[in-house]
Amino acid sequence: MAGRIRNFEASQSTFFSSHIPIHLIDPFLRPSRAIGEDVITESRALLQTEAPVRGNNDRPDLNPLGQKGVRAVPNASSPTGYVNPDANNAPIDPKTAQYISLAAGSNRTGTAGRNTERTRGINNFDFTVGKQIWLTERTNLQFRTEFFNLFNHPQYGSFSISPFSPATAGPSANVTTTPAGQFLQPQFGDGGGRVIRYLLKLTF
C-alpha cells in the first residue's frame, strides 16, 4: 500500500494547453520583423481525479470494521501486542484499527488489496506571459513571467518546481515506517503553493 502515486491509473484525466503569439509592429517603421514586439501567452491546465496509492512491499491486513486511517503495528512490549504510532505508540486493540501491520516472519501477504487508498484529485493551472522585443533582425530580448499553480490549489500527489515544496508526492501510506502523525494525511503530500518565476533572455 505504501510507495508512490500511480497517475496512469487515475480514472479521469484532462489536459489543456495553448500558445498564442502576437506580433506588434511599430507603425512608424517599415513593416518587417526587424524591429517590433512579440507578446506571448501560454497556458496549461491539468484536471485529474484521484489516483491510487499503492506500492512496494507493504501489504498489511485490512480491517473494514476498524477506525478509518488508524493503524496497528506489532510491538512485543505492548499488552495487546500492537501499538499505534500516531498516538505516541500507545497500545491498541488491532480490532479497532483499519490497517494492521504483519509481524516479522509471518510469511504471508496481508489482505489489503490493490488500490485500497486513493489520493485527492489534481486541479492545476499554469500560465505564462512574455514580451519579446526585436532589437535587430537577429537580436531580441525576451522577458517572461511564469505562474505555476496559478490559483494556489493544493496539489496532492504532484511534485512542485518550488525548492520549498515537500520532497515526496502523495500521502505517506506505509503502515510500519510512516512517521507519527503522517499516515494517510494528504497535507504532507501537497506539491506546494503558487510559484512565480521571472526570466530575462538575450538572443543574438
Buried (B, 14 or more C-beta within 10 A) or exposed (E): BBBBBBBEEBEEBEEEEEEEEEEEBEEEEEEEEBBBBBEBEBBBBBBBBBBBBBBEEBBBBBBEEBEEBBBBBBBEEBEBBBBBBBEEBEBBEBEBBBBBBBEEEEEEEBBBEEEBBBBBBBBBBBBBBBBBBBEEEEEBBBEBEBBBBBEEBBBBBBBBEBEEBBEBBBBBBBBBEBEEEBBBBBEBBBBBBBBEEEEEEEEE
